[in-house]
Amino acid sequence: MAQTNVIVLRIAKDKATEFEALFEQEQYPNWQKHKKTGGFLAASLTRVEFGSEEDDAMRGKYVNYVVVAKVRDMRAHTTHDNDPDFKAYDDKAEAFQPEGPSVWGGTTIFEI
């Protein structure tokens, strides 16, 4: 069964543009690769404009980004996480994060 994963990234506000450029250059092509091989069913990166952690983000001087990745199964998830291209990107992206991410995932039950 498909798996949906949600990650909230907290990126330093003064590094947001640089982070987005890095994502476009290094992670988005990786997503395309995993989509082409059938591991990724869908994925998105959204810069948060409103939400329950708005005040925390303002005080912490960071921007929240939500990553949603729908993958074929746990094997596809692991394949992505172990991909050397992802690991290289992730090492660079961590430098933009003043706080660690929040991560959730599980088997997709309903969707439309």
Secondary structure, DSSP 8 states (H G I E B T S, - for coil): --EEEEEEEEEEGGGHHHHHHHIIIIIHHHHHHHHHTTSEEEEEEEE--SSTTHHHHHHHTEEEEEEEEEESSHHHHHHHHT-HHHHHHHHHHHTT-SEEEEEEEEE-----
